[in-house]
């Protein structure tokens, strides 16, 4: 099978952007700017990469395959490794337009179908890593916890890389509260997602991110280490090993769907059963998901979302209230 490359439409987008950027520069400056744009075009999610991805006339599945090939995505011993030559843009924000564009593209590529490519499924873990890094690097200095950084991200102006006051959504975190033996209520993790539903963050009761990227390590070649016995030695005590497993199993997971619906089930909820990397599958066999409303009571454990987050149905409640108010007003007028 021939590798997929940028088509003419994407190349024209690159050429147009380059021409515009160098128009008023000297020859030397123009050459430097051209090289800068070329380098930026190899960062997945950068402004120019997004323009090329959007302009391309490739089919949705061809675009997905192109991105995977550019990142050097290879499944090695069941785990996705990214070996380049392209990289994920280190400035890619959790709410960035590219992530929404990518999600829409994957929705089109798997319209009416279950996501069945382990590369596409596991790609989300690298998007999660970028999201965690972004929040901690840009907003983690002022406050002592990840939650402080997350709140700072929400309130930061958009020009500063934040959400400009657009709060995160508080979502059910049942599947992010797995347990081994007995479910102990009162110390549940909480889920917060970006307004578009795609990027999510899991917070423990102390406001720390629960994430596989807190514990996964890279080898000298820049590949993720997923050897079970390697980590068994790294986390020798019961408490340490329990913490390691919690981070692997209860952490965040980027959503390709736009909401919690059947598309979410096909693209996000079901794929982990068969497509997760072996280490996560092995650990997951010993853990259970709490039963909804029997063990996990969302409205009790996450009753009062923080000022930077809100429940997803708040708009619906206000909508019902407004409709009721208008109907009542009409009835009053009729009886006058």
C-alpha positions as CSV (number, residue, x, y, z in Angstrom):
1,X,0.0,0.0,0.0
2,X,1.4,3.4,-1.0
3,X,1.9,5.9,1.8
4,X,-0.5,8.8,1.9
5,X,1.1,12.2,1.4
6,X,-0.3,15.8,1.5
7,X,-2.5,16.4,-1.6
8,X,-2.4,19.5,-3.9
9,X,-5.1,21.3,-1.9
10,X,-3.0,21.0,1.3
11,X,0.2,22.0,-0.5
12,X,-1.6,25.1,-1.9
13,X,-2.6,26.1,1.7
14,X,1.0,25.8,2.7
15,X,2.2,27.8,-0.3
16,X,-0.5,30.5,0.3
17,X,0.4,30.9,4.0
18,X,4.2,31.1,3.1
19,X,3.6,33.7,0.4
20,X,1.5,35.9,2.7
21,X,4.1,35.6,5.6
22,X,7.2,36.6,3.5
23,X,5.6,39.3,1.3
24,X,7.2,42.3,3.0
25,X,10.5,40.6,4.1
26,X,14.0,40.8,2.8
27,X,15.4,37.8,0.9
28,X,17.3,36.5,4.0
29,X,14.3,37.1,6.3
30,X,12.0,35.4,3.8
31,X,14.1,32.3,3.6
32,X,14.3,32.1,7.4
33,X,10.5,32.6,7.7
34,X,9.9,29.9,5.0
35,X,12.0,27.4,7.0
36,X,10.1,28.3,10.1
37,X,6.8,27.7,8.5
38,X,8.0,24.4,7.1
39,X,9.1,23.3,10.6
40,X,5.7,24.4,12.0
41,X,3.9,22.4,9.3
42,X,5.5,19.3,10.9
43,X,4.0,20.0,14.3
44,X,0.6,18.2,14.4
45,X,-2.0,20.8,15.6
46,X,0.0,23.9,14.8
47,X,-1.8,26.7,13.0
48,X,-0.4,25.8,9.6
49,X,-0.8,22.1,10.0
50,X,-4.4,22.7,10.9
51,X,-5.0,24.8,7.8
52,X,-3.4,22.0,5.6
53,X,-5.4,19.3,7.3
54,X,-8.6,21.2,6.8
55,X,-7.8,22.2,3.2
56,X,-6.9,18.6,2.1
57,X,-9.3,16.8,-0.2
58,X,-8.4,13.4,1.2
59,X,-11.2,11.3,2.6
60,X,-11.7,11.3,6.4
61,X,-10.0,7.9,6.8
62,X,-7.1,9.0,4.5
63,X,-6.6,12.0,6.7
64,X,-6.5,9.9,9.8
65,X,-4.0,7.5,8.2
66,X,-1.9,10.4,7.0
67,X,-1.6,11.8,10.5
68,X,-0.7,8.4,11.9
69,X,2.0,7.9,9.3
70,X,3.4,11.4,9.9
71,X,3.7,10.7,13.6
72,X,5.4,7.4,12.8
73,X,2.6,5.5,14.7
74,X,3.5,1.9,15.1
75,X,2.0,-0.8,17.3
76,X,4.9,-2.6,19.1
77,X,4.0,-5.4,21.4
78,X,0.4,-4.1,21.5
79,X,1.4,-0.5,22.5
80,X,1.3,2.5,20.2
81,X,4.7,4.2,19.8
82,X,5.2,7.5,18.0
83,X,8.6,7.7,16.3
84,X,8.2,10.8,14.1
85,X,9.2,12.5,11.9
86,X,6.2,14.7,12.9
87,X,5.5,15.6,16.5
88,X,2.4,16.8,18.4
89,X,2.7,20.6,18.8
90,X,3.9,21.3,22.4
91,X,1.7,24.5,22.2
92,X,-1.5,22.6,21.4
93,X,-4.2,23.6,23.9
94,X,-6.8,21.2,25.2
95,X,-9.5,23.3,23.6
96,X,-7.7,23.9,20.3
97,X,-9.6,23.9,17.0
98,X,-7.4,21.1,15.7
99,X,-8.6,18.7,18.3
100,X,-12.2,19.4,17.4
101,X,-11.3,19.0,13.7
102,X,-9.6,15.7,14.4
103,X,-12.5,14.4,16.4
104,X,-14.9,15.3,13.6
105,X,-12.7,13.6,11.0
106,X,-12.6,10.4,13.1
107,X,-16.4,10.6,13.5
108,X,-16.7,10.7,9.7
109,X,-14.1,7.9,9.2
110,X,-16.0,5.6,11.5
111,X,-19.6,6.8,10.8
112,X,-21.9,4.1,12.1
113,X,-19.0,1.8,12.9
114,X,-17.1,0.7,16.0
115,X,-13.6,2.1,16.1
116,X,-11.4,-0.9,15.4
117,X,-7.9,0.5,14.8
118,X,-5.6,0.2,17.9
119,X,-3.5,3.1,16.5
120,X,-6.5,5.5,16.4
121,X,-7.7,4.4,19.8
122,X,-4.3,4.6,21.5
123,X,-3.5,7.9,19.8
124,X,-5.8,9.5,22.4
125,X,-3.3,8.7,25.2
126,X,-0.7,11.0,23.5
127,X,-3.3,13.7,23.2
128,X,-4.0,13.3,26.9
129,X,-0.3,13.6,27.6
130,X,-0.1,16.9,25.7
131,X,-3.2,18.2,27.6
132,X,-1.6,17.4,31.0
133,X,1.7,18.9,30.0
134,X,0.0,22.0,28.7
135,X,-1.9,22.7,31.9
136,X,1.0,22.0,34.2
137,X,3.6,24.0,32.2
138,X,1.5,27.1,31.4
139,X,-0.6,27.4,34.5
140,X,0.9,25.2,37.2
141,X,3.3,27.7,38.8
142,X,0.9,30.0,40.8
143,X,-1.0,27.2,42.7
144,X,0.1,24.1,44.6
145,X,-2.2,21.6,42.9
146,X,-3.2,20.5,39.4
147,X,-6.7,21.8,40.1
148,X,-5.4,25.3,40.8
149,X,-3.7,25.1,37.4
150,X,-6.9,23.9,35.8
151,X,-8.8,26.8,37.3
152,X,-6.2,29.2,36.1
153,X,-6.4,27.8,32.6
154,X,-10.2,28.3,32.6
155,X,-10.0,31.9,33.7
156,X,-7.0,32.9,31.6
157,X,-7.7,35.0,28.5
158,X,-7.8,33.2,25.2
159,X,-4.8,35.1,24.0
160,X,-2.9,33.7,26.9
161,X,-3.8,30.2,26.0
162,X,-6.8,29.9,28.3
163,X,-10.5,29.4,27.9
164,X,-11.4,33.0,28.6
165,X,-13.8,32.2,31.4
166,X,-15.7,29.4,29.6
167,X,-16.0,26.9,32.3
168,X,-15.3,23.2,32.1
169,X,-18.1,20.7,32.2
170,X,-18.6,18.4,35.3
171,X,-19.3,14.9,34.0
172,X,-19.9,11.5,35.6
173,X,-16.7,9.8,36.6
174,X,-18.0,6.3,37.4
175,X,-15.5,4.6,35.0
176,X,-12.7,6.6,36.6
177,X,-13.3,5.2,40.0
178,X,-12.4,1.6,39.5
179,X,-11.7,-0.4,42.6
180,X,-10.2,-3.8,43.5
181,X,-12.1,-5.3,46.4
182,X,-14.6,-3.1,48.3
183,X,-15.9,0.2,47.0
184,X,-15.3,2.9,49.6
185,X,-17.5,6.0,49.0
186,X,-16.4,9.4,50.0
187,X,-13.1,9.8,48.1
188,X,-14.2,9.7,44.5
189,X,-12.3,11.1,41.6
190,X,-14.0,13.9,39.6
191,X,-14.2,14.4,35.8
192,X,-13.9,17.7,34.1
193,X,-14.1,18.1,30.3
194,X,-13.6,21.0,28.0
195,X,-16.7,22.7,26.6
196,X,-16.5,20.7,23.4
197,X,-16.4,17.4,25.4
198,X,-13.1,16.2,23.8
199,X,-10.4,16.8,26.4
200,X,-10.9,15.5,29.8
201,X,-9.2,15.7,33.2
202,X,-9.6,13.5,36.2
203,X,-9.0,14.9,39.7
204,X,-8.5,13.0,42.9
205,X,-10.0,14.4,46.2
206,X,-6.7,16.4,46.8
207,X,-7.0,18.2,43.4
208,X,-4.2,16.2,41.7
209,X,-4.5,14.8,38.2
210,X,-5.1,11.1,38.0
211,X,-3.2,10.1,34.9
212,X,-1.2,7.2,33.4
213,X,1.4,9.9,32.5
214,X,2.1,10.3,36.2
215,X,3.7,6.9,36.2
216,X,4.6,5.7,32.6
217,X,8.2,6.2,31.7
218,X,10.1,6.5,28.4
219,X,13.2,4.5,27.3
220,X,16.3,5.9,25.8
221,X,14.7,5.7,22.3
222,X,11.8,7.9,23.4
223,X,9.3,5.0,23.5
224,X,6.8,4.3,26.2
225,X,7.9,1.5,28.6
226,X,4.9,-0.8,29.2
227,X,6.7,-3.8,30.7
228,X,4.7,-5.2,33.7
229,X,7.7,-6.5,35.6
230,X,9.6,-3.2,35.1
231,X,7.0,-1.3,36.9
232,X,6.5,-4.0,39.5
233,X,10.1,-3.4,40.6
234,X,9.7,0.4,40.4
235,X,6.6,0.3,42.7
236,X,7.5,-2.6,45.1
237,X,5.3,-1.9,48.1
238,X,1.5,-2.6,48.2
239,X,0.7,1.1,48.5
240,X,3.0,2.1,45.7
241,X,1.7,-0.6,43.4
242,X,-1.9,0.3,44.2
243,X,-1.1,3.9,43.4
244,X,0.5,2.9,40.1
245,X,-2.5,0.8,39.0
246,X,-4.9,3.6,39.9
247,X,-3.0,6.0,37.7
248,X,-3.1,3.6,34.8
249,X,-6.7,2.6,35.1
250,X,-8.6,5.7,36.4
251,X,-7.0,8.5,34.4
252,X,-8.2,10.7,31.6
253,X,-9.2,9.6,28.1
254,X,-9.6,12.0,25.1
255,X,-13.1,11.7,23.6
256,X,-13.6,11.6,19.8
257,X,-17.3,12.1,20.3
258,X,-19.0,15.4,20.9
259,X,-21.3,14.2,23.7
260,X,-22.2,11.2,25.8
261,X,-24.3,9.4,23.2
262,X,-24.1,6.3,20.9
263,X,-21.2,7.9,19.0
264,X,-19.3,8.2,22.3
265,X,-20.1,4.5,23.0
266,X,-18.7,3.4,19.6
267,X,-15.6,5.6,19.5
268,X,-14.7,6.1,23.1
269,X,-16.3,3.7,25.6
270,X,-16.2,0.3,23.8
271,X,-12.8,0.4,22.1
272,X,-10.7,0.1,25.3
273,X,-12.1,-3.4,25.9
274,X,-10.2,-4.8,23.0
275,X,-7.8,-2.1,21.9
276,X,-6.0,-0.9,25.1
277,X,-2.3,-1.6,25.4
278,X,-1.5,-5.0,27.1
279,X,-0.3,-3.5,30.5
280,X,-3.6,-1.7,31.0
281,X,-5.6,-4.8,30.0
282,X,-3.6,-7.0,32.4
283,X,-4.1,-4.6,35.3
284,X,-7.7,-4.0,34.5
285,X,-8.6,-7.7,35.0
286,X,-8.3,-7.2,38.8
287,X,-10.3,-4.0,39.1
288,X,-14.1,-3.3,38.9
289,X,-16.3,-0.4,37.9
290,X,-18.6,0.8,40.6
291,X,-22.3,0.2,39.9
292,X,-24.2,3.4,39.0
293,X,-26.6,4.6,41.8
294,X,-25.8,1.6,43.9
295,X,-22.1,2.3,44.7
296,X,-21.3,5.4,42.7
297,X,-23.7,8.3,43.3
298,X,-22.6,11.2,41.0
299,X,-25.0,13.9,42.3
300,X,-23.8,13.2,45.9
301,X,-20.1,12.8,45.3
302,X,-19.9,15.7,42.8
303,X,-22.7,17.8,44.2
304,X,-21.1,21.3,44.0
305,X,-18.8,21.7,41.1
306,X,-16.1,24.3,41.6
307,X,-16.5,27.9,40.2
308,X,-14.5,27.0,37.1
309,X,-16.9,24.1,36.2
310,X,-20.6,23.5,35.8
311,X,-23.0,20.6,35.2
312,X,-23.7,19.9,31.5
313,X,-27.5,20.1,32.1
314,X,-27.6,23.6,33.5
315,X,-28.6,25.0,30.2
316,X,-31.4,22.5,29.9
317,X,-32.7,23.5,33.3
318,X,-32.7,27.1,32.5
319,X,-34.4,26.3,29.2
320,X,-37.2,24.5,30.9
321,X,-37.6,27.3,33.4
322,X,-37.9,29.9,30.6
323,X,-40.4,27.9,28.7
324,X,-42.5,27.4,31.8
325,X,-42.3,31.1,32.6
326,X,-43.4,32.1,29.1
327,X,-46.3,29.6,29.1
328,X,-47.5,30.9,32.5
329,X,-47.3,34.5,31.2
330,X,-49.5,33.6,28.2
331,X,-52.1,31.9,30.4
332,X,-52.2,34.9,32.7
333,X,-52.8,37.2,29.7
334,X,-55.7,34.9,28.5
335,X,-57.5,35.1,31.8
336,X,-57.3,38.9,32.0
